[in-house]
């Protein structure tokens, strides 16, 4: 596994236009970044395309990365997540593809998987019900619908840092609830 300093060094070399460093960075981080893209987009083919765009964006913006003492993976994951959310928003703006509807129907879970999913859904719903309704709505909008923190702050008429605190504390509460 490549450690933080190695990744920071690779990013700084990419910022200087070193293609070998980009290849090494890809080898070290592509698995994690692909999983981020896949989680957001829920389509392997689209996640693969997004991953390519992620590394193009990293190539173009590596000079903007600043060593702050935080994990460089955080920056890379943020790039992947934001690009994937942008693609998701663009996809929603387009009409429904009938071929993808057919794929969804064909990939229905079996009875056992459906039962497990239903049980998990009940647990998650119960944990969301423990949150104040505005916090639960904010979490859903941020992490399921891809709303920005600023848009949520405007929607709920609270300062941006308050919205960040709401989301962080709500996620902690959900995690605690789900681990019970």
QUICOR-V99086 format. One line per field, one symbol per residue. ss: DSSP state (H for helix, E for strand, L for the rest). psi: psi as a letter, one per 20 degrees, with the letter a starting at -180 (. if undefined). burial: # if it has 16 or more other ideal C-beta (glycine too) atoms within 10 Angstrom, else .. Layout:
ss=???
psi=???
burial=???
//
This chain:
ss=LLLHHHHHHHHHHHHLLLHHHHHHHHHHHHHHHHHHHHHHHLLHHHHHHHHHHHHHHHHHHHHHLLLLLLLHHHHHHHHHHHHHHHHHHHHHHLLLLHHHHHHHHHLLLLHHHHHHHHHHHHHHHHHHHHLLHHHHHHHHHHHLLLLLHHHHHHHHLLLHHHHHHHHHHHHHHHHHHHHL
psi=pprghgggggghhhhjkohhhgghgghhihgghghgghhghkogghhgghgghghghgghjhiippoiirphhggghggggggghgggghhhhrrpphhhggggghkqqrgghhgghhghggggghhhihqqhhgghggghgihikqqgghggggjlqqghggggggghghgggggghi.
burial=......#.#######.....##.###.###..##.###.##.#..##..##.###..#...#..#......#..###.###.###.##......................................##..#...##.##.##...##....##....#....#..##..#..##..#...
//
